[in-house]
């Protein structure tokens, strides 16, 4: 029983999966932040174009 517990503690495959999950979550947050910022900028640009076209 003791050797099985020691083997379980030395097994790092679960930690690797958690690290990959944390990396994926970090990338997802970065993508959401950049898309949100870019979306606001694009909305401002299109509103400016719309205003320019309506004034012609």
Rosetta blueprint (number, residue, H / E / L):
1 X L
2 X H
3 X H
4 X H
5 X H
6 X H
7 X H
8 X H
9 X H
10 X H
11 X L
12 X L
13 X H
14 X H
15 X H
16 X H
17 X H
18 X H
19 X H
20 X H
21 X H
22 X H
23 X H
24 X H
25 X H
26 X H
27 X H
28 X H
29 X H
30 X H
31 X H
32 X H
33 X H
34 X H
35 X H
36 X H
37 X H
38 X H
39 X H
40 X H
41 X H
42 X H
43 X H
44 X H
45 X H
46 X H
47 X H
48 X H
49 X H
50 X H
51 X H
52 X H
53 X H
54 X H
55 X L
56 X L
